[in-house]
Structures are given as C-alpha cells and as structure tokens.
Amino acid sequence: MKRVAYLTMEDMGDFVTDFHLSIEPMAALGWQVETVPWRSSVDWDKFDAVYICTPWDYPDYLPQFLDVLVSIESSQALLINDLSLVHWTMEKTYLRDIELRGGAIVPSTWYEDFESVNPAGFFAEHETRKVVIKPTVGANAKDTFVLADPVDDDVLQMLRQVYSGRAFFVQPFIEAIQSEGEYSLFFFNGEYSHAILKTPKNGDFRVQEEHGADIKAVQPPKALLDSAHELFASIEPLPTYGRGDWVRGPDGSYLLMELELIEPSLYLRTDSGAAARFARAFDERFEKFASKRALC
C-alpha cells in the first residue's frame, strides 16, 4: 500500500468536513490514508505523499505552518498541492497577478497598515457606499467586515486593532452575494469536477456553512464554466485540486472572489462522483512524480 498523510487540525471543532469520503476510493487505488494534525512531530519520510487537507487554523500560525510544509517538501513524500502554489496563494495578493493576466476579479485595493489610510477613501475608490475589508492572509471569513459609509468611530477603533501592522484589502460589496450567492467550481488536475452555490443566511454576507449559509449542488452557467476553465489552464504548476469562488457582478459578468489551492473544502458530498475523481487525480499526480523520481 502507498501511504498518504492527510494534514488536519488537532481539533476540528465546529468545522464541517467530508474528506473522509475520499478514503474508500483512495484505498481502491492502493492508498492507506492516515490523518495527521499538522503540528505533530512526524517523520514525513514514512509517507509517499502528503495532502494539505484541513489545517484550517494555519493563518494563526503561519511561520510554523510553512516550516512544516518545507519539511515535507524536503522529505521523500510528495506534497500535494505543490509548495510553490502554496506560497503563491498564501496571500490574496495573487488576485493582482490574475488581474494582470486579464482575469476578471472583484475590484480590489491593497493596503499595508490601517493607520496609514483614510477609510473614507475606501468608498471613494470604489464609488460605493458599502465595502468589504479582508486580511490578505485569512480563512473562513475571519476578520472580514462589511463597512457602510460613514464608518462609526467605534468600528474604526476596532479596525485599527484588528489590522494593526497587518496587510489588508478592500472590495466593493457585491449585492449578488446575498441575492444569488457565490459559485464554487472544483477542478482536479485541470479538469472540471463539480460546482456548488453558497447562499448566506438572511442578513449575513458570509457563505461558509459554519455561518449558516445554504449549500447546494448546481450546474454552472456556461460563461462561468468557460472562465473557470481558462483560469485553471493558466496556473503553473497544474494543481492537483483547486476551487475557484465567483460572484456575479453588477453588469452580469462573473468576478473571481478567491482561488483556493492550499486547503479548500472540496464539498465531495455534493456530487456522487467527486470523491472518486479526486482520488484518481491524486493517484495520477503521484504516479507521474514516482516515474520521474525513478528515472533520476
């Protein structure tokens, strides 16, 4: 049996996971799966591969997390996804790269520290009365806020504390996130697998199910699927797994909210064939790696 470590958290708490659905199809391809909390002391050489599965607390321990991934990269185990993709998408400034390559993203402005900015400029820059502020490194909508013009003094004080010495970015609030929801499309080895639509609960803007959002499987509109194919075809090296999140802009076009290549929830439970497709993609990537290593 080939051995793979699924990197997880020590305690998943209230997070919703379904990575267990991949264990049986992985076993059918000759893989023994072991879940390993990412902060464990582990000899990575005993594994053939390591999947960055659900280490969702890593933004609070970023240097330590990167050290673990570097250790894995230095071992005989294949890290999936590639460490270069982790570095690229660790900070959401990758959105600027996608925009420079012609991709349509939610318009974004970037800041290094809250003390050096005038919050009134957030609204002027995007010609709107409502914006979203997010950290450049973060997950699960933590420290993400919707701001209305003008911003109350107590909110400003809170933001100064949250973003003290911390880079962040600002986007216009896209109304369709509440009226329609956010589309997530999943790709394995560059091939489309499945899609979902995440709709926040009434009065909220967060699309994670931990925050009460509704999740349903959908067939994505052709224009969105075409955009997703184009995006994933442009990524090098090719990710074994990935998720893109899109929202419909005011003009009806689809705008990329985020690209998730590190540890995205893959929502395998929403499509009966998704877990098997993930396992095949994983195994194919490893076999290519093993073949190259054998030739060296």
Residue, then its C-alpha position, 0 to 999 in steps of 0.5 A: m500500500k502507498r501511504v498518504a498523510y492527510l494534514t488536519m487540525e488537532d481539533m476540528g471543532d465546529f468545522v464541517t468536513d467530508f474528506h473522509l469520503s475520499i478514503e474508500p476510493m483512495a484505498a481502491l487505488g492502493w492508498q492507506v490514508e492516515t490523518v495527521p494534525w499538522r503540528s505533530s512531530v512526524d517523520w514525513d519520510k514514512f509517507d509517499a505523499v502528503y495532502i494539505c487537507t484541513p489545517w484550517d487554523y494555519p493563518d494563526y500560525l503561519p511561520q510554523f505552518l510553512d516550516v512544516l510544509v518545507s519539511i515535507e517538501s524536503s522529505q521523500a513524500l510528495l506534497i500535494n498541492d505543490l509548495s510553490l502554489v502554496h506560497w503563491t496563494m498564501e496571500k490574496t495578493y495573487l488576485r493582482d497577478i490574475e488581474l494582470r493576466g486579464g482575469a476578471i476579479v472583484p475590484s480590489t485595493w491593497y493596503e499595508d497598515f490601517e493607520s496609514v489610510n483614510p477609510a473614507g477613501f475606501f468608498a471613494e475608490h470604489e464609488t460605493r457606499k458599502v465595502v468589504i475589508k479582508p486580511t490578505v492572509g485569512a480563512n473562513a471569513k475571519d476578520t472580514f467586515v462589511l463597512a457602510d459609509p460613514v464608518d462609526d468611530d467605534v468600528l474604526q477603533m476596532l479596525r485599527q486593532v484588528y489590522s494593526g501592522r497587518a496587510f489588508f484589502v478592500q472590495p466593493f460589496i457585491e449585492a449578488i452575494q446575498s441575492e444569488g450567492e457565490y459559485s464554487l467550481f472544483f477542478f482536479n488536475g485541470e479538469y472540471s469536477h463539480a460546482i456548488l452555490k453558497t447562499p448566506k443566511n438572511g442578513d449575513f454576507r458570509v457563505q461558509e456553512e459554519h455561518g449558516a449559509d445554504i449549500k447546494a449542488v448546481q450546474p454552472p452557467k456556461a460563461l462561468l464554466d468557460s472562465a473557470h476553465e481558462l483560469f485553471a489552464s493558466i496556473e503553473p504548476l497544474p494543481t492537483y485540486g483547486r476551487g475557484d469562488w465567483v460572484r456575479g457582478p453588477d453588469g452580469s459578468y462573473l468576478l473571481m472572489e478567491l482561488e483556493l489551492i492550499e486547503p479548500s473544502l472540496y464539498l465531495r458530498t455534493d456530487s456522487g462522483a467527486a470523491a472518486r475523481f479526486a482520488r484518481a487525480f491524486d493517484e495520477r499526480f503521484e504516479k507521474f512524480a514516482s516515474k520521474r523520481a525513478l528515472c533520476 
